[in-house]
Amino acid sequence: MLRQKMWILPEKKEYLLPELLNLPFFLTERDSNYRFALEQELASQHLSIRPFFETKYGRHQRIDKGEQAISFLPYYAVQKDLEEGSLRQLEVKDFHLTMYRQLFYHKDKWMTEEMKKFISLSDQLML
């Protein structure tokens, strides 16, 4: 198995996006909404990214923990890893992204209690 040269990301409070783009990135597949949002934001800054490895969303856990790479994933997908200390979150000074979520339902159709609870939870979590 071929391995890339090891690199060490310097400990900093904040990073600039261009200094991270040449590092190995594990990204979700191209059709993922997070990947699409990332690429759109990069394009708006006349930047691009070439992933070192692409994976289906949620399969980042299968990546060898010995590998050093950067990824762009939603917080809930990596929350446990961050809390355990097996991943580190990077603050990127010149990159801010807002993801919008929408939930639609027909107001004149009958809703089960489960559907009402789901909508209530969604209201709380999507704020």
DRENTORKOL-3810 file (N, C-alpha, C; in nm, 4 decimals):
REM DRENTORKOL-3810
@n.u->0.0837; n.v->-0.1169; n.w->0.0000; ca.u->0.0000; ca.v->0.0000; ca.w->0.0000; c.u->0.0888; c.v->0.1240; c.w->0.0000
@n.u->0.0623; n.v->0.2153; n.w->-0.0899; ca.u->0.1368; ca.v->0.3398; ca.w->-0.0950; c.u->0.0762; c.v->0.4405; c.w->0.0011
@n.u->0.1582; n.v->0.5099; n.w->0.0719; ca.u->0.1113; ca.v->0.6142; ca.w->0.1627; c.u->0.1746; c.v->0.7459; c.w->0.1226
@n.u->0.0955; n.v->0.8503; n.w->0.1379; ca.u->0.1497; ca.v->0.9824; ca.w->0.1121; c.u->0.2439; c.v->1.0202; c.w->0.2243
@n.u->0.3293; n.v->1.1159; n.w->0.1955; ca.u->0.4170; ca.v->1.1692; ca.w->0.2981; c.u->0.3355; c.v->1.2236; c.w->0.4141
@n.u->0.3823; n.v->1.2015; n.w->0.5337; ca.u->0.3146; ca.v->1.2560; ca.w->0.6505; c.u->0.3360; c.v->1.4065; c.w->0.6536
@n.u->0.2366; n.v->1.4781; n.w->0.6975; ca.u->0.2455; ca.v->1.6226; ca.w->0.7128; c.u->0.1882; c.v->1.6585; c.w->0.8477
@n.u->0.2312; n.v->1.7696; n.w->0.8979; ca.u->0.1826; ca.v->1.8134; ca.w->1.0283; c.u->0.1166; c.v->1.9493; c.w->1.0101
@n.u->-0.0074; n.v->1.9584; n.w->1.0520; ca.u->-0.0801; ca.v->2.0839; ca.w->1.0469; c.u->-0.0429; c.v->2.1646; c.w->1.1699
@n.u->0.0130; n.v->2.2834; n.w->1.1510; ca.u->0.0527; ca.v->2.3613; ca.w->1.2679; c.u->-0.0671; c.v->2.3985; c.w->1.3542
@n.u->-0.0467; n.v->2.3984; n.w->1.4843; ca.u->-0.1525; ca.v->2.4380; ca.w->1.5788; c.u->-0.1717; c.v->2.5884; c.w->1.5694
@n.u->-0.2892; n.v->2.6296; n.w->1.5238; ca.u->-0.3221; ca.v->2.7705; ca.w->1.5143; c.u->-0.4660; c.v->2.7880; c.w->1.5600
@n.u->-0.4993; n.v->2.9076; n.w->1.6015; ca.u->-0.6376; ca.v->2.9358; ca.w->1.6409; c.u->-0.7284; c.v->2.9385; c.w->1.5191
@n.u->-0.6816; n.v->3.0002; n.w->1.4110; ca.u->-0.7588; ca.v->3.0093; ca.w->1.2872; c.u->-0.6672; c.v->2.9832; c.w->1.1682
@n.u->-0.7280; n.v->2.9311; n.w->1.0630; ca.u->-0.6559; ca.v->2.9043; ca.w->0.9388; c.u->-0.7201; c.v->2.9850; c.w->0.8278
@n.u->-0.6455; n.v->3.0091; n.w->0.7216; ca.u->-0.7001; ca.v->3.0686; ca.w->0.6015; c.u->-0.7285; c.v->2.9563; c.w->0.5029
@n.u->-0.8361; n.v->2.9698; n.w->0.4297; ca.u->-0.8781; ca.v->2.8639; ca.w->0.3389; c.u->-0.7695; c.v->2.8228; c.w->0.2387
@n.u->-0.7032; n.v->2.9164; n.w->0.1705; ca.u->-0.6019; ca.v->2.8731; ca.w->0.0728; c.u->-0.4900; c.v->2.7882; c.w->0.1314
@n.u->-0.4554; n.v->2.8081; n.w->0.2588; ca.u->-0.3467; ca.v->2.7287; ca.w->0.3170; c.u->-0.3895; c.v->2.5846; c.w->0.3452
@n.u->-0.5192; n.v->2.5571; n.w->0.3419; ca.u->-0.5684; ca.v->2.4214; ca.w->0.3677; c.u->-0.5956; c.v->2.3423; c.w->0.2402
@n.u->-0.6187; n.v->2.4101; n.w->0.1294; ca.u->-0.6666; ca.v->2.3431; ca.w->0.0086; c.u->-0.5671; c.v->2.2479; c.w->-0.0556
@n.u->-0.4399; n.v->2.2621; n.w->-0.0296; ca.u->-0.3416; ca.v->2.1706; ca.w->-0.0879; c.u->-0.3132; c.v->2.0501; c.w->0.0006
@n.u->-0.3813; n.v->2.0429; n.w->0.1143; ca.u->-0.3652; ca.v->1.9281; ca.w->0.2029; c.u->-0.4602; c.v->1.8171; c.w->0.1605
@n.u->-0.4330; n.v->1.6927; n.w->0.2009; ca.u->-0.5227; ca.v->1.5823; ca.w->0.1626; c.u->-0.6621; c.v->1.6002; c.w->0.2238
@n.u->-0.7636; n.v->1.5994; n.w->0.1393; ca.u->-0.9020; ca.v->1.6129; ca.w->0.1828; c.u->-0.9775; c.v->1.4836; c.w->0.1593
@n.u->-1.0481; n.v->1.4369; n.w->0.2614; ca.u->-1.1481; ca.v->1.3319; ca.w->0.2467; c.u->-1.2807; c.v->1.4045; c.w->0.2298
@n.u->-1.3470; n.v->1.3837; n.w->0.1187; ca.u->-1.4740; ca.v->1.4507; ca.w->0.0937; c.u->-1.5840; c.v->1.3504; c.w->0.0649
@n.u->-1.7062; n.v->1.3956; n.w->0.0878; ca.u->-1.8213; ca.v->1.3145; ca.w->0.0506; c.u->-1.8319; c.v->1.3113; c.w->-0.1007
@n.u->-1.9155; n.v->1.2226; n.w->-0.1513; ca.u->-1.9315; ca.v->1.2124; ca.w->-0.2954; c.u->-1.9819; c.v->1.3444; c.w->-0.3527
@n.u->-1.9565; n.v->1.3643; n.w->-0.4804; ca.u->-1.9828; ca.v->1.4914; ca.w->-0.5470; c.u->-2.1289; c.v->1.5362; c.w->-0.5353
@n.u->-2.2243; n.v->1.4473; n.w->-0.5299; ca.u->-2.3659; ca.v->1.4837; ca.w->-0.5246; c.u->-2.4138; c.v->1.5215; c.w->-0.3844
@n.u->-2.3303; n.v->1.5090; n.w->-0.2851; ca.u->-2.3684; ca.v->1.5436; ca.w->-0.1479; c.u->-2.3928; c.v->1.6936; c.w->-0.1371
@n.u->-2.4962; n.v->1.7314; n.w->-0.0601; ca.u->-2.5258; ca.v->1.8744; ca.w->-0.0488; c.u->-2.4136; c.v->1.9504; c.w->0.0217
@n.u->-2.3418; n.v->1.8884; n.w->0.1153; ca.u->-2.2307; ca.v->1.9567; ca.w->0.1818; c.u->-2.1139; c.v->1.9761; c.w->0.0855
@n.u->-2.0860; n.v->1.8769; n.w->0.0073; ca.u->-1.9786; ca.v->1.8886; ca.w->-0.0923; c.u->-2.0139; c.v->1.9955; c.w->-0.1949
@n.u->-2.1382; n.v->1.9958; n.w->-0.2421; ca.u->-2.1825; ca.v->2.0954; ca.w->-0.3392; c.u->-2.1691; c.v->2.2366; c.w->-0.2814
@n.u->-2.2135; n.v->2.2558; n.w->-0.1567; ca.u->-2.2046; ca.v->2.3870; ca.w->-0.0921; c.u->-2.0584; c.v->2.4310; c.w->-0.0788
@n.u->-1.9709; n.v->2.3393; n.w->-0.0415; ca.u->-1.8284; ca.v->2.3695; ca.w->-0.0311; c.u->-1.7725; c.v->2.4138; c.w->-0.1657
@n.u->-1.8008; n.v->2.3378; n.w->-0.2697; ca.u->-1.7472; ca.v->2.3705; ca.w->-0.4016; c.u->-1.8035; c.v->2.5026; c.w->-0.4546
@n.u->-1.9291; n.v->2.5326; n.w->-0.4247; ca.u->-1.9876; ca.v->2.6603; ca.w->-0.4669; c.u->-1.9183; c.v->2.7770; c.w->-0.3962
@n.u->-1.8943; n.v->2.7628; n.w->-0.2679; ca.u->-1.8265; ca.v->2.8689; ca.w->-0.1930; c.u->-1.6836; c.v->2.8874; c.w->-0.2436
@n.u->-1.6149; n.v->2.7781; n.w->-0.2699; ca.u->-1.4789; ca.v->2.7877; ca.w->-0.3235; c.u->-1.4792; c.v->2.8573; c.w->-0.4590
@n.u->-1.5737; n.v->2.8222; n.w->-0.5444; ca.u->-1.5821; ca.v->2.8839; ca.w->-0.6768; c.u->-1.6058; c.v->3.0340; c.w->-0.6664
@n.u->-1.6850; n.v->3.0760; n.w->-0.5678; ca.u->-1.7109; ca.v->3.2193; ca.w->-0.5509; c.u->-1.5839; c.v->3.2948; c.w->-0.5120
@n.u->-1.4856; n.v->3.2230; n.w->-0.4568; ca.u->-1.3572; ca.v->3.2827; ca.w->-0.4202; c.u->-1.2481; c.v->3.2494; c.w->-0.5234
@n.u->-1.2893; n.v->3.1935; n.w->-0.6370; ca.u->-1.1974; ca.v->3.1522; ca.w->-0.7445; c.u->-1.0963; c.v->3.0491; c.w->-0.6954
@n.u->-1.1449; n.v->2.9577; n.w->-0.6115; ca.u->-1.0626; ca.v->2.8498; ca.w->-0.5586; c.u->-1.1258; c.v->2.7162; c.w->-0.5971
@n.u->-1.0479; n.v->2.6107; n.w->-0.5874; ca.u->-1.1020; ca.v->2.4765; ca.w->-0.6122; c.u->-1.0304; c.v->2.3774; c.w->-0.5213
@n.u->-1.0841; n.v->2.2564; n.w->-0.5205; ca.u->-1.0294; ca.v->2.1521; ca.w->-0.4332; c.u->-1.0258; c.v->2.0206; c.w->-0.5102
@n.u->-0.9205; n.v->1.9441; n.w->-0.4871; ca.u->-0.9101; ca.v->1.8093; ca.w->-0.5431; c.u->-0.9008; c.v->1.7133; c.w->-0.4262
@n.u->-1.0058; n.v->1.6344; n.w->-0.4045; ca.u->-1.0025; ca.v->1.5442; ca.w->-0.2888; c.u->-0.8990; c.v->1.4339; c.w->-0.3044
@n.u->-0.8397; n.v->1.3982; n.w->-0.1931; ca.u->-0.7478; ca.v->1.2856; ca.w->-0.1850; c.u->-0.8275; c.v->1.1558; c.w->-0.1872
@n.u->-0.9478; n.v->1.1613; n.w->-0.1278; ca.u->-1.0322; ca.v->1.0425; ca.w->-0.1153; c.u->-1.1776; c.v->1.0873; c.w->-0.1111
@n.u->-1.2652; n.v->1.0178; n.w->-0.1826; ca.u->-1.4083; ca.v->1.0457; ca.w->-0.1791; c.u->-1.4807; c.v->0.9260; c.w->-0.1195
@n.u->-1.5811; n.v->0.9546; n.w->-0.0368; ca.u->-1.6556; ca.v->0.8479; ca.w->0.0282; c.u->-1.8032; c.v->0.8833; c.w->0.0334
@n.u->-1.8850; n.v->0.7833; n.w->0.0499; ca.u->-2.0268; ca.v->0.8093; ca.w->0.0706; c.u->-2.0447; c.v->0.8783; c.w->0.2043
@n.u->-2.1439; n.v->0.9628; n.w->0.2114; ca.u->-2.1706; ca.v->1.0393; ca.w->0.3334; c.u->-2.1878; c.v->0.9443; c.w->0.4515
@n.u->-2.1253; n.v->0.9767; n.w->0.5619; ca.u->-2.1396; ca.v->0.8962; ca.w->0.6828; c.u->-2.0411; c.v->0.7821; c.w->0.6934
@n.u->-1.9592; n.v->0.7604; n.w->0.5920; ca.u->-1.8647; ca.v->0.6486; ca.w->0.5977; c.u->-1.7246; c.v->0.6924; c.w->0.6374
@n.u->-1.7128; n.v->0.8140; n.w->0.6886; ca.u->-1.5815; ca.v->0.8626; ca.w->0.7288; c.u->-1.5217; c.v->0.7782; c.w->0.8400
@n.u->-1.6053; n.v->0.7056; n.w->0.9141; ca.u->-1.5545; ca.v->0.6241; ca.w->1.0237; c.u->-1.4662; c.v->0.5104; c.w->0.9734
@n.u->-1.4821; n.v->0.4716; n.w->0.8485; ca.u->-1.4043; ca.v->0.3596; ca.w->0.7957; c.u->-1.2642; c.v->0.4007; c.w->0.7531
@n.u->-1.2386; n.v->0.5297; n.w->0.7522; ca.u->-1.1072; ca.v->0.5773; ca.w->0.7132; c.u->-1.0077; c.v->0.5412; c.w->0.8221
@n.u->-0.8946; n.v->0.4923; n.w->0.7812; ca.u->-0.7896; ca.v->0.4528; ca.w->0.8758; c.u->-0.7566; c.v->0.5694; c.w->0.9677
@n.u->-0.7691; n.v->0.5495; n.w->1.0978; ca.u->-0.7445; ca.v->0.6561; ca.w->1.1951; c.u->-0.5998; c.v->0.7047; c.w->1.1899
@n.u->-0.5105; n.v->0.6265; n.w->1.1309; ca.u->-0.3717; ca.v->0.6689; ca.w->1.1200; c.u->-0.3482; c.v->0.7677; c.w->1.0076
@n.u->-0.4428; n.v->0.7811; n.w->0.9196; ca.u->-0.4289; ca.v->0.8756; ca.w->0.8084; c.u->-0.4470; c.v->1.0176; c.w->0.8580
@n.u->-0.3737; n.v->1.1079; n.w->0.7998; ca.u->-0.3902; ca.v->1.2485; ca.w->0.8310; c.u->-0.4562; c.v->1.3151; c.w->0.7112
@n.u->-0.5687; n.v->1.3777; n.w->0.7352; ca.u->-0.6398; ca.v->1.4451; ca.w->0.6272; c.u->-0.7384; c.v->1.5431; c.w->0.6883
@n.u->-0.7949; n.v->1.6232; n.w->0.6029; ca.u->-0.8960; ca.v->1.7199; ca.w->0.6420; c.u->-1.0253; c.v->1.6783; c.w->0.5748
@n.u->-1.1364; n.v->1.7082; n.w->0.6379; ca.u->-1.2661; ca.v->1.6782; ca.w->0.5780; c.u->-1.3619; c.v->1.7935; c.w->0.6038
@n.u->-1.4734; n.v->1.7906; n.w->0.5347; ca.u->-1.5776; ca.v->1.8920; ca.w->0.5493; c.u->-1.7085; c.v->1.8176; c.w->0.5681
@n.u->-1.7499; n.v->1.8058; n.w->0.6935; ca.u->-1.8685; ca.v->1.7277; ca.w->0.7282; c.u->-1.9542; c.v->1.8056; c.w->0.8260
@n.u->-2.0832; n.v->1.7746; n.w->0.8310; ca.u->-2.1685; ca.v->1.8418; ca.w->0.9298; c.u->-2.1296; c.v->1.8001; c.w->1.0714
@n.u->-2.1507; n.v->1.8908; n.w->1.1636; ca.u->-2.1109; ca.v->1.8682; ca.w->1.3030; c.u->-2.1705; c.v->1.7399; c.w->1.3593
@n.u->-2.3002; n.v->1.7165; n.w->1.3338; ca.u->-2.3639; ca.v->1.5986; ca.w->1.3933; c.u->-2.3006; c.v->1.4681; c.w->1.3455
@n.u->-2.2371; n.v->1.4694; n.w->1.2282; ca.u->-2.1751; ca.v->1.3471; ca.w->1.1762; c.u->-2.0440; c.v->1.3143; c.w->1.2470
@n.u->-1.9810; n.v->1.4148; n.w->1.3064; ca.u->-1.8509; ca.v->1.3933; ca.w->1.3704; c.u->-1.8498; c.v->1.4324; c.w->1.5178
@n.u->-1.9648; n.v->1.4650; n.w->1.5738; ca.u->-1.9731; ca.v->1.5132; ca.w->1.7110; c.u->-1.9065; c.v->1.4168; c.w->1.8095
@n.u->-1.9359; n.v->1.2892; n.w->1.7982; ca.u->-1.8791; ca.v->1.1905; ca.w->1.8898; c.u->-1.7266; c.v->1.1863; c.w->1.8778
@n.u->-1.6759; n.v->1.1879; n.w->1.7544; ca.u->-1.5310; ca.v->1.1861; ca.w->1.7330; c.u->-1.4646; c.v->1.3105; c.w->1.7907
@n.u->-1.5304; n.v->1.4253; n.w->1.7781; ca.u->-1.4765; ca.v->1.5492; ca.w->1.8349; c.u->-1.4727; c.v->1.5418; c.w->1.9870
@n.u->-1.5810; n.v->1.4908; n.w->2.0458; ca.u->-1.5874; ca.v->1.4790; ca.w->2.1916; c.u->-1.4843; c.v->1.3806; c.w->2.2452
@n.u->-1.4581; n.v->1.2741; n.w->2.1698; ca.u->-1.3591; ca.v->1.1743; ca.w->2.2112; c.u->-1.2157; c.v->1.2211; c.w->2.1860
@n.u->-1.2021; n.v->1.3256; n.w->2.1062; ca.u->-1.0690; ca.v->1.3771; ca.w->2.0762; c.u->-0.9994; c.v->1.3078; c.w->1.9616
@n.u->-1.0689; n.v->1.2204; n.w->1.8891; ca.u->-1.0050; ca.v->1.1529; ca.w->1.7757; c.u->-1.0060; c.v->1.2408; c.w->1.6502
@n.u->-1.0858; n.v->1.3480; n.w->1.6521; ca.u->-1.0855; ca.v->1.4482; ca.w->1.5458; c.u->-1.0699; c.v->1.5862; c.w->1.6086
@n.u->-1.0203; n.v->1.6786; n.w->1.5288; ca.u->-1.0051; ca.v->1.8170; ca.w->1.5732; c.u->-1.0805; c.v->1.9068; c.w->1.4759
@n.u->-1.1527; n.v->2.0020; n.w->1.5291; ca.u->-1.2263; ca.v->2.0968; ca.w->1.4465; c.u->-1.1366; c.v->2.2165; c.w->1.4176
@n.u->-1.1312; n.v->2.2567; n.w->1.2900; ca.u->-1.0499; ca.v->2.3704; ca.w->1.2498; c.u->-1.1381; c.v->2.4923; c.w->1.2273
@n.u->-1.0962; n.v->2.6045; n.w->1.2786; ca.u->-1.1649; ca.v->2.7313; ca.w->1.2528; c.u->-1.0990; c.v->2.7940; c.w->1.1306
@n.u->-1.1799; n.v->2.8221; n.w->1.0289; ca.u->-1.1285; ca.v->2.8791; ca.w->0.9051; c.u->-1.1796; c.v->3.0222; c.w->0.8941
@n.u->-1.0874; n.v->3.1156; n.w->0.9032; ca.u->-1.1209; ca.v->3.2573; ca.w->0.9151; c.u->-1.2001; c.v->3.3103; c.w->0.7956
@n.u->-1.1634; n.v->3.2729; n.w->0.6760; ca.u->-1.2241; ca.v->3.3315; ca.w->0.5565; c.u->-1.3251; c.v->3.2377; c.w->0.4889
@n.u->-1.3879; n.v->3.1527; n.w->0.5675; ca.u->-1.4882; ca.v->3.0606; ca.w->0.5121; c.u->-1.6067; c.v->3.0518; c.w->0.6066
@n.u->-1.7215; n.v->3.0952; n.w->0.5592; ca.u->-1.8450; ca.v->3.0890; ca.w->0.6376; c.u->-1.9547; c.v->3.0361; c.w->0.5465
@n.u->-2.0234; n.v->2.9359; n.w->0.5930; ca.u->-2.1259; ca.v->2.8724; ca.w->0.5120; c.u->-2.2499; c.v->2.8514; c.w->0.5959
@n.u->-2.3636; n.v->2.8837; n.w->0.5387; ca.u->-2.4908; ca.v->2.8604; ca.w->0.6049; c.u->-2.5671; c.v->2.7567; c.w->0.5238
@n.u->-2.6118; n.v->2.6536; n.w->0.5919; ca.u->-2.6928; ca.v->2.5506; ca.w->0.5261; c.u->-2.8381; c.v->2.5724; c.w->0.5675
@n.u->-2.9259; n.v->2.5750; n.w->0.4703; ca.u->-3.0679; ca.v->2.5922; ca.w->0.4973; c.u->-3.1382; c.v->2.4579; c.w->0.4894
@n.u->-3.2319; n.v->2.4387; n.w->0.5780; ca.u->-3.3130; ca.v->2.3167; ca.w->0.5770; c.u->-3.4587; c.v->2.3580; c.w->0.5693
@n.u->-3.5356; n.v->2.2782; n.w->0.4995; ca.u->-3.6777; ca.v->2.3066; ca.w->0.4875; c.u->-3.7569; c.v->2.1792; c.w->0.5122
@n.u->-3.8734; n.v->2.1974; n.w->0.5693; ca.u->-3.9642; ca.v->2.0867; ca.w->0.5930; c.u->-4.1008; c.v->2.1301; c.w->0.5430
@n.u->-4.1564; n.v->2.0551; n.w->0.4520; ca.u->-4.2866; ca.v->2.0873; ca.w->0.3954; c.u->-4.3885; c.v->1.9822; c.w->0.4368
@n.u->-4.5101; n.v->2.0271; n.w->0.4609; ca.u->-4.6199; ca.v->1.9355; ca.w->0.4838; c.u->-4.7483; c.v->2.0049; c.w->0.4392
@n.u->-4.8484; n.v->1.9271; n.w->0.4098; ca.u->-4.9768; ca.v->1.9815; ca.w->0.3634; c.u->-5.0628; c.v->2.0120; c.w->0.4849
@n.u->-5.0940; n.v->2.1393; n.w->0.5037; ca.u->-5.1645; ca.v->2.1806; ca.w->0.6252; c.u->-5.3068; c.v->2.1261; c.w->0.6338
@n.u->-5.3664; n.v->2.0875; n.w->0.5208; ca.u->-5.5040; ca.v->2.0379; ca.w->0.5218; c.u->-5.5121; c.v->1.8850; c.w->0.5253
@n.u->-5.3991; n.v->1.8182; n.w->0.5380; ca.u->-5.3972; ca.v->1.6716; ca.w->0.5458; c.u->-5.3825; c.v->1.6285; c.w->0.6911
@n.u->-5.4361; n.v->1.5113; n.w->0.7206; ca.u->-5.4290; ca.v->1.4558; ca.w->0.8555; c.u->-5.2839; c.v->1.4214; c.w->0.8892
@n.u->-5.2449; n.v->1.4479; n.w->1.0145; ca.u->-5.1091; ca.v->1.4158; ca.w->1.0594; c.u->-5.1164; c.v->1.3253; c.w->1.1820
@n.u->-5.0297; n.v->1.2281; n.w->1.1827; ca.u->-5.0210; ca.v->1.1396; ca.w->1.2990; c.u->-4.9510; c.v->1.2138; c.w->1.4129
@n.u->-4.9599; n.v->1.1606; n.w->1.5323; ca.u->-4.8903; ca.v->1.2197; ca.w->1.6465; c.u->-4.7389; c.v->1.2181; c.w->1.6234
@n.u->-4.6905; n.v->1.1117; n.w->1.5585; ca.u->-4.5476; ca.v->1.1014; ca.w->1.5294; c.u->-4.5036; c.v->1.2134; c.w->1.4353
@n.u->-4.5870; n.v->1.2418; n.w->1.3356; ca.u->-4.5540; ca.v->1.3501; ca.w->1.2423; c.u->-4.5522; c.v->1.4847; c.w->1.3151
@n.u->-4.6486; n.v->1.5066; n.w->1.4032; ca.u->-4.6526; ca.v->1.6319; ca.w->1.4799; c.u->-4.5293; c.v->1.6449; c.w->1.5685
@n.u->-4.4895; n.v->1.5361; n.w->1.6310; ca.u->-4.3708; ca.v->1.5380; ca.w->1.7166; c.u->-4.2458; c.v->1.5662; c.w->1.6339
@n.u->-4.2373; n.v->1.5049; n.w->1.5161; ca.u->-4.1233; ca.v->1.5275; ca.w->1.4272; c.u->-4.1147; c.v->1.6753; c.w->1.3883
@n.u->-4.2270; n.v->1.7346; n.w->1.3550; ca.u->-4.2294; ca.v->1.8761; ca.w->1.3176; c.u->-4.1891; c.v->1.9615; c.w->1.4360
@n.u->-4.2357; n.v->1.9281; n.w->1.5550; ca.u->-4.1992; ca.v->2.0015; ca.w->1.6751; c.u->-4.0491; c.v->1.9919; c.w->1.7016
@n.u->-3.9947; n.v->1.8728; n.w->1.6923; ca.u->-3.8499; ca.v->1.8550; ca.w->1.7114; c.u->-3.7709; c.v->1.9284; c.w->1.6039
@n.u->-3.8193; n.v->1.9234; n.w->1.4822; ca.u->-3.7505; ca.v->1.9938; ca.w->1.3721; c.u->-3.7481; c.v->2.1428; c.w->1.3965
@n.u->-3.8588; n.v->2.1978; n.w->1.4452; ca.u->-3.8629; ca.v->2.3402; ca.w->1.4777; c.u->-3.7552; c.v->2.3762; c.w->1.5792
@n.u->-3.7385; n.v->2.2907; n.w->1.6791; ca.u->-3.6401; ca.v->2.3176; ca.w->1.7843; c.u->-3.4970; c.v->2.3046; c.w->1.7326
@n.u->-3.4727; n.v->2.2042; n.w->1.6503; ca.u->-3.3368; ca.v->2.1748; ca.w->1.6058; c.u->-3.2916; c.v->2.2597; c.w->1.4877
@n.u->-3.3818; n.v->2.3099; n.w->1.4095; ca.u->-3.3453; ca.v->2.3824; ca.w->1.2880; c.u->-3.3321; c.v->2.5321; c.w->1.3092
@n.u->-3.3389; n.v->2.5780; n.w->1.4293; ca.u->-3.3257; ca.v->2.7214; ca.w->1.4547; c.u->-3.1822; c.v->2.7655; c.w->1.4517
END
